[in-house]
Amino acid sequence: MPIACVVLAAGLGKRMYSSKPKVLHELCGRPMLQYVLDAVEGVNPERTVIVVGKHSEQIRRAVTGSRISYAVQKEPKGTGDALLKALPLLGSFEGTILVLNGDTPLITVNTLKHFLERSRKHADSLSVLSFFAGDPSSYGRIVRDDSGRVRQIIEERDTSPEQKEIREVNSGIYAVSAPVTRLLLRIRINKSKGEYYLTDLVEIAAKEDLRVGVYGIGSEDELVGVNKRQELLRAERVMQERIVNDLIRGGVDFIDPVSVHIHAGVEVGRNTLVYPNVYLERGSRIGRGCTVYPNVRITGSVIGDNTTVKDSSVIEQSEIKKNAQIGPFAHIRPGSSIGSRAKIGNFVEIKKSVVGDGTKASHLSYIGDALVGKDVNIGAGTITCNYDGKEKHRTEIQNGVFIGSDTQLIAPVSIGRGAYVGAGSTITEPVPPMSLALSRVPQKNIRNWVLKKGLTGKGEKKKGGRQKRVR
């Protein structure tokens, strides 16, 4: 039986107290809605319709997926009205329509497949995915008759005292056979809220003696809807646990799994060790056999095999090749590439630069807009002066160069292969290969200057038989 999907994402999310659409609030680096769409992809729908409201353009820009079209619900008239808005985009589709809410990011492909298999097996006209809630007050209750047959779903505000005790609740996920959608026109507006409830379709279908199945096959953690920031945090914790457990099963070691924060889609290779308080953010890939020490943040970057990232370093949108060492307290800014066996040490900042294999910048340096060759030694306090107040300029340091400490390289400038630059130099002209470049003021020693000034050599000056400290 062919499948089409409708994802309801037009809600305003007033309880989030945010200008951002509710379904675009992020969970482990992705919008909630994207998780739902990823799960939907797993059931291979012929087409997917997302029902959007006033934030249509934001949602279109934020999510991806195949065979997606958008229906617009201009006024927030409830889930029943939202599904009606989607039907014209399904055209003459005659299969099963899977309906989901865009704020259930923890739903899995396996649960959706299991649910659709149950619906097919029992030849349901309408199926509902339910679960048993610890606190059911936020959900519609599943009401059954004495024989266990489902009669209706009733929302919290409309429940009787007896119905409030029901713990089986609606997840908001439905499988609707295409012919049943004609019954949507019989849903009446809920006077207390001014909306058309999709849940009313269950009672209408039951009264028509159509087969309605309700399947409690999901867990509360998986099917929870996110309507408030507290619920978003709860969902974040569940997703984090899933991500970390998947990595552990793949051979990654964590010293304190609860303390790390890893975005969905981040890849970490086998035998890599991750210390506490590490943030691995979207688009990052960490190789095999790496060690990532505490308080490191890596975002949108590729880290090669057997690389060590030491404490309190930041790596952004860059590539670190295998066997390199970064940090502690290093900052690799976007657009940088660090070669294999390279060492970027304490308080070194690299910005939009290529650093060759085996090159070392061990202490207190800034390398910006530079092309640095292989096996270069960059001394402490070296600065590429890349900005003239209007434009950025490039520095080129060729293979095998030795840069002495406290050197300023005034870009644009190049240092030829194998050259040496003496410590304390300011380089403004190209340095030929295999040369020594110096730019120091000659040292001048004035003999007995201290005695002539009446100083003792300890910053004190004699006056009136007593010593007076010179300030």
C-alpha positions as MATLAB code, in Angstrom:
seq = 'MPIACVVLAAGLGKRMYSSKPKVLHELCGRPMLQYVLDAVEGVNPERTVIVVGKHSEQIRRAVTGSRISYAVQKEPKGTGDALLKALPLLGSFEGTILVLNGDTPLITVNTLKHFLERSRKHADSLSVLSFFAGDPSSYGRIVRDDSGRVRQIIEERDTSPEQKEIREVNSGIYAVSAPVTRLLLRIRINKSKGEYYLTDLVEIAAKEDLRVGVYGIGSEDELVGVNKRQELLRAERVMQERIVNDLIRGGVDFIDPVSVHIHAGVEVGRNTLVYPNVYLERGSRIGRGCTVYPNVRITGSVIGDNTTVKDSSVIEQSEIKKNAQIGPFAHIRPGSSIGSRAKIGNFVEIKKSVVGDGTKASHLSYIGDALVGKDVNIGAGTITCNYDGKEKHRTEIQNGVFIGSDTQLIAPVSIGRGAYVGAGSTITEPVPPMSLALSRVPQKNIRNWVLKKGLTGKGEKKKGGRQKRVR';
ca = [
       0.000    0.000    0.000;
       1.554    3.368   -0.966;
       2.269    5.925    1.771;
       1.985    9.705    1.802;
       2.872   11.827    4.808;
       1.391   15.004    6.199;
       3.376   16.838    8.868;
       1.447   19.446   10.847;
       3.761   22.389   11.542;
       1.531   25.458   11.530;
       1.226   25.898   15.299;
       2.375   29.196   16.781;
       3.917   27.623   19.879;
       2.825   30.395   22.221;
       3.979   28.455   25.287;
       7.575   28.594   24.022;
       7.527   32.405   24.478;
       9.662   32.836   21.377;
       9.560   34.679   18.063;
      10.930   31.551   16.417;
       8.435   28.976   15.098;
       8.071   26.167   17.627;
       9.076   23.422   15.187;
      12.356   25.228   14.417;
      13.603   25.209   17.991;
      16.738   23.101   17.958;
      17.440   19.771   19.560;
      21.094   18.673   19.509;
      21.862   21.011   16.634;
      18.841   20.369   14.397;
      15.335   21.852   14.214;
      12.694   19.606   15.790;
      10.865   19.420   12.477;
      13.939   18.020   10.724;
      13.958   14.977   13.022;
      10.344   14.272   12.099;
      11.135   14.585    8.390;
      14.148   12.286    8.755;
      11.949    9.646   10.393;
       9.342   10.079    7.660;
      11.996    9.473    4.980;
      12.478    6.025    6.498;
       8.984    4.845    5.491;
       9.620    5.903    1.886;
       6.545    8.063    1.245;
       5.514    8.910   -2.289;
       5.199   12.518   -1.200;
       5.299   14.602    1.971;
       3.175   17.665    2.682;
       4.169   20.062    5.458;
       1.328   22.258    6.691;
       2.753   25.652    7.678;
       1.304   28.886    8.979;
       2.567   32.447    9.274;
       6.216   31.313    9.473;
       6.098   29.522    6.137;
       9.258   31.048    4.640;
      11.386   30.422    7.732;
      10.379   26.767    7.765;
      11.020   26.301    4.035;
      14.557   27.669    4.452;
      15.368   25.642    7.557;
      14.515   22.043    6.613;
      15.430   19.571    3.896;
      13.913   16.400    2.486;
      12.770   14.752   -0.711;
       9.423   15.132   -2.470;
       8.243   17.843   -0.039;
       5.477   20.308   -0.775;
       3.882   22.939    1.484;
       0.274   23.694    2.340;
      -0.528   26.966    4.102;
      -3.006   27.253    6.964;
      -3.492   31.008    7.076;
      -5.532   30.980   10.277;
      -4.773   28.625   13.205;
      -8.035   26.660   13.175;
      -6.728   23.391   14.596;
      -5.350   20.060   13.410;
      -8.513   18.963   11.605;
      -8.459   22.076    9.460;
      -4.689   21.683    8.909;
      -5.112   18.192    7.443;
      -7.860   19.489    5.168;
      -5.464   22.129    3.842;
      -2.975   19.377    2.897;
      -5.408   17.198    0.915;
      -5.387   19.217   -2.345;
      -1.640   18.649   -2.601;
      -2.154   14.887   -2.339;
      -4.341   14.955   -5.431;
      -5.774   11.550   -6.336;
      -3.617    9.634   -3.867;
      -5.435    6.437   -2.777;
      -3.103    4.870   -0.217;
      -2.473    5.458    3.501;
      -1.807    8.965    4.774;
       0.575    9.059    7.730;
      -0.138   12.170    9.805;
       2.391   13.466   12.330;
       3.022   16.603   14.340;
       6.193   18.599   13.716;
       6.896   18.889   17.437;
       7.552   15.161   18.143;
      11.284   15.039   17.349;
      12.011   11.781   19.188;
       9.860    9.570   16.961;
      11.893    6.787   15.326;
      11.662    5.104   11.949;
      11.234    1.709   13.608;
       8.159    2.826   15.537;
       6.568    4.333   12.419;
       7.209    1.153   10.441;
       5.803   -1.019   13.236;
       2.733    1.223   13.468;
       2.060    1.075    9.716;
       2.502   -2.712    9.702;
      -0.119   -3.043   12.453;
      -2.507   -0.780   10.572;
      -2.057   -2.793    7.358;
      -2.358   -6.150    9.110;
      -5.713   -5.213   10.670;
      -6.979   -3.431    7.544;
      -7.802   -0.317    9.570;
      -9.581    2.598    8.020;
      -8.046    4.784   10.724;
      -5.209    3.948   13.115;
      -3.880    5.893   16.097;
      -0.503    5.485   17.792;
      -0.956    5.701   21.561;
       1.217    5.422   24.675;
       0.788    5.344   28.437;
       1.741    8.625   30.086;
       3.015    9.131   33.610;
       1.145   12.431   33.648;
      -1.616   12.306   31.010;
      -2.928   15.819   31.641;
      -1.280   17.286   28.508;
      -2.720   14.699   26.131;
      -6.000   13.541   24.648;
      -7.297   10.385   26.390;
      -8.105    7.194   24.490;
     -11.671    6.259   25.458;
     -12.703    2.619   24.939;
     -15.976    0.775   25.545;
     -16.349   -2.278   27.773;
     -15.187   -4.573   24.967;
     -12.007   -2.542   24.501;
     -13.114   -0.994   21.236;
     -12.036    2.608   20.755;
     -14.926    5.059   20.832;
     -13.250    8.502   20.899;
     -10.268   10.641   21.843;
     -11.167   13.375   24.282;
      -8.991   16.359   25.067;
      -8.004   17.275   28.627;
     -10.227   20.334   28.905;
     -13.273   18.274   27.881;
     -12.704   15.208   30.111;
     -14.993   14.070   32.920;
     -13.492   13.188   36.331;
     -13.561    9.482   35.369;
     -11.875   10.120   32.031;
      -9.083   12.073   33.719;
      -7.948    8.781   35.242;
      -7.260    7.258   31.811;
      -3.521    6.948   31.194;
      -3.560    5.759   27.592;
      -3.147    8.897   25.504;
      -2.927   10.059   21.906;
       0.528   10.626   20.366;
      -0.875   12.733   17.512;
       0.281   10.168   14.932;
      -2.379    8.682   12.655;
      -2.624    6.394    9.645;
      -5.663    7.426    7.602;
      -6.884    5.595    4.538;
      -7.567    8.107    1.778;
     -11.360    7.483    1.612;
     -11.724    8.342    5.314;
     -10.543   11.899    4.697;
     -14.031   12.739    3.428;
     -15.144   12.540    7.080;
     -12.963   15.556    7.927;
     -15.790   17.774    6.683;
     -18.018   16.427    9.454;
     -15.758   17.661   12.249;
     -17.472   20.449   14.173;
     -15.628   23.353   15.735;
     -14.747   22.957   19.409;
     -16.512   25.861   21.069;
     -14.197   26.104   24.061;
     -11.108   26.572   21.866;
     -12.462   27.626   18.492;
     -10.630   24.861   16.614;
     -11.371   21.758   14.559;
      -9.860   18.790   16.400;
      -8.460   16.002   14.241;
      -9.043   13.707   17.224;
     -12.800   13.996   16.557;
     -12.250   11.926   13.419;
     -11.910    8.835   15.637;
     -15.413    9.193   17.066;
     -16.910    9.955   13.638;
     -15.227    6.902   12.084;
     -16.287    4.653   14.973;
     -19.912    5.718   14.611;
     -19.673    4.869   10.899;
     -18.588    1.349   11.944;
     -15.254    1.807   10.200;
     -12.365   -0.145   11.625;
     -10.389    2.075   14.030;
      -7.218    0.649   15.572;
      -5.268    2.147   18.457;
      -1.793    0.718   19.060;
       0.177    1.429   22.208;
       3.582    0.521   20.813;
       5.614    3.626   21.626;
       7.245    4.892   24.800;
       6.465    8.204   26.427;
      10.059    9.368   25.931;
       9.779    8.783   22.199;
       6.312   10.217   21.632;
       6.397   13.260   23.886;
       5.266   16.469   22.210;
       7.329   19.602   22.803;
       5.183   22.592   23.703;
       7.287   24.277   26.382;
      10.971   24.963   26.903;
      11.045   22.509   29.795;
       9.825   19.799   27.430;
      12.461   20.814   24.896;
      15.158   20.300   27.550;
      13.711   16.915   28.410;
      13.741   15.904   24.745;
      17.328   17.173   24.444;
      18.433   14.867   27.269;
      16.757   11.874   25.645;
      18.341   12.652   22.267;
      21.770   13.149   23.852;
      21.534    9.761   25.509;
      20.638    8.162   22.172;
      23.537    9.842   20.372;
      26.112    8.921   23.006;
      24.889    5.335   23.274;
      25.112    4.933   19.497;
      28.719    6.164   19.594;
      29.607    3.849   22.487;
      28.210    0.916   20.543;
      30.460    1.987   17.668;
      33.598    1.804   19.810;
      33.959    5.362   21.205;
      35.090    5.777   24.841;
      33.691    8.447   27.181;
      35.021    9.258   30.649;
      31.747   10.960   31.663;
      29.035   10.478   29.009;
      26.516   12.665   30.829;
      28.726   15.769   30.667;
      29.367   15.853   26.910;
      27.162   17.567   24.335;
      27.151   16.059   20.849;
      24.985   17.173   17.942;
      23.028   14.770   15.795;
      24.986   13.587   12.778;
      28.429   14.068   14.347;
      30.738   11.167   13.523;
      33.362    9.848   15.940;
      35.759    7.062   15.025;
      36.507    3.853   16.896;
      38.887    3.980   19.888;
      38.605    7.745   20.242;
      38.546    8.904   23.876;
      36.326   11.843   24.823;
      36.863   13.615   28.154;
      34.178   15.498   30.149;
      32.666   18.823   29.082;
      33.391   18.358   25.390;
      31.128   19.927   22.740;
      31.089   18.286   19.317;
      28.793   20.381   17.158;
      27.029   19.989   13.825;
      28.987   18.894   10.779;
      31.984   17.582   12.728;
      33.796   14.315   12.013;
      36.346   12.981   14.481;
      38.669   10.226   13.283;
      39.817    7.005   14.903;
      42.151    6.848   17.866;
      41.835   10.546   18.760;
      41.901   12.017   22.254;
      39.703   15.033   22.986;
      40.504   16.547   26.372;
      38.141   18.546   28.662;
      36.420   21.807   27.727;
      37.030   21.467   23.992;
      34.520   22.754   21.408;
      34.702   21.460   17.843;
      32.152   22.725   15.317;
      31.828   21.939   11.615;
      35.325   20.487   11.464;
      37.121   17.325   10.368;
      39.681   15.846   12.752;
      42.063   13.232   11.335;
      42.959    9.896   12.921;
      45.181    9.800   16.023;
      44.961   13.534   16.606;
      45.076   14.988   20.112;
      43.031   18.063   21.006;
      44.139   19.322   24.399;
      42.215   21.182   27.076;
      40.117   24.294   26.389;
      40.740   24.505   22.641;
      38.247   25.702   20.017;
      38.173   24.420   16.420;
      35.687   25.983   13.971;
      34.940   24.982   10.347;
      38.460   23.695    9.786;
      40.398   20.540    8.967;
      42.985   18.953   11.249;
      44.896   16.146    9.566;
      46.052   12.915   11.202;
      48.560   12.736   14.061;
      48.356   16.457   14.765;
      48.351   18.039   18.216;
      46.176   21.033   19.054;
      46.273   23.017   22.286;
      45.869   23.455   25.140;
      44.093   26.810   24.797;
      44.414   26.944   21.011;
      41.898   28.587   18.672;
      41.574   27.288   15.112;
      39.268   29.718   13.317;
      37.137   29.019   10.229;
      38.792   28.164    6.937;
      41.995   26.705    8.361;
      43.797   23.471    7.511;
      46.385   21.979    9.855;
      48.723   19.373    8.391;
      49.563   15.934    9.715;
      52.027   15.818   12.617;
      51.658   19.573   13.046;
      51.633   21.076   16.526;
      49.550   24.127   17.398;
      50.209   24.867   21.038;
      49.329   27.119   23.969;
      47.455   30.313   23.104;
      48.093   30.020   19.374;
      45.405   31.356   17.049;
      45.138   30.218   13.440;
      42.778   32.092   11.119;
      41.958   31.138    7.510;
      45.394   29.635    7.016;
      47.023   26.464    5.696;
      49.668   24.974    7.971;
      51.825   22.256    6.430;
      52.767   18.800    7.687;
      55.156   18.729   10.646;
      55.005   22.470   11.269;
      55.119   23.696   14.863;
      53.730   26.848   16.440;
      53.999   25.972   20.094;
      53.330   29.191   21.979;
      51.569   32.534   21.919;
      51.341   33.257   18.184;
      48.826   34.547   15.629;
      48.832   33.117   12.109;
      46.199   34.755    9.894;
      45.605   34.602    6.122;
      48.807   32.624    5.699;
      50.166   29.736    3.664;
      52.707   27.948    5.856;
      54.732   25.112    4.379;
      56.011   21.853    5.823;
      58.391   21.494    8.794;
      58.320   25.183    9.668;
      59.208   26.284   13.199;
      57.305   29.346   14.395;
      58.735   30.863   17.573;
      56.763   32.233   20.495;
      55.150   35.604   19.968;
      55.167   35.488   16.159;
      52.460   37.545   14.463;
      51.400   37.731   10.837;
      50.264   41.330   10.513;
      47.602   40.641    7.901;
      45.339   43.707    8.188;
      46.326   47.213    7.080;
      43.146   48.866    8.324;
      41.300   48.398    5.032;
      42.196   45.005    3.563;
      43.559   41.608    4.574;
      46.856   40.490    3.034;
      48.567   37.121    2.677;
      51.762   35.793    4.206;
      53.630   32.885    2.605;
      56.154   30.868    4.600;
      57.768   28.133    2.528;
      59.011   24.693    3.629;
      61.683   24.365    6.304;
      61.650   27.991    7.463;
      62.700   28.916   11.012;
      60.916   31.960   12.477;
      62.516   33.316   15.639;
      60.505   34.454   18.642;
      58.754   37.826   18.744;
      58.739   38.261   14.974;
      56.250   40.402   13.055;
      55.622   39.484    9.423;
      54.049   42.504    7.676;
      51.814   41.122    4.921;
      51.918   40.808    2.007;
      55.280   39.135    2.430;
      56.973   35.816    1.650;
      59.726   33.846    3.380;
      61.684   31.607    1.028;
      62.378   27.910    1.519;
      64.791   27.076    4.332;
      65.297   30.708    5.409;
      65.888   31.837    8.992;
      64.331   34.919   10.569;
      66.094   36.198   13.666;
      64.181   36.723   16.876;
      62.658   40.141   17.367;
      62.604   40.994   13.674;
      59.993   42.971   11.770;
      59.911   41.628    8.228;
      58.535   43.939    5.532;
      60.345   42.616    2.428;
      60.556   39.145    0.859;
      63.231   36.886    2.336;
      65.145   34.831   -0.260;
      65.482   31.056    0.211;
      68.222   29.801    2.550;
      68.867   33.350    3.841;
      69.004   34.907    7.291;
      66.770   37.923    7.823;
      67.389   40.364   10.690;
      65.824   43.742   11.390;
      67.044   44.822   14.794;
      68.309   48.162   16.071;
      71.994   47.605   16.952;
      72.489   47.027   20.658;
      74.319   49.817   22.511;
      75.870   49.290   25.961;
      76.723   52.438   28.014;
      79.320   51.472   30.567;
      78.834   52.600   34.182;
      75.536   54.340   33.309;
      73.992   53.116   36.557;
      76.770   54.575   38.679;
      76.732   57.870   36.767;
      73.010   58.208   37.455;
      73.525   57.477   41.098;
      71.516   54.287   40.966;
      72.423   51.235   42.989;
      71.306   48.770   40.346;
      68.190   47.957   42.390;
      66.119   50.927   41.295;
      67.260   53.091   44.233;
      69.033   56.457   44.254;
      71.079   57.948   47.082;
      70.031   61.381   48.326;
      70.980   63.207   51.509;
      72.720   60.199   52.944;
      69.561   58.102   52.530;
      68.338   55.934   49.679;
      65.216   56.994   47.816;
      63.353   54.560   45.552;
      63.058   55.791   41.984;
      59.538   55.493   40.567;
];
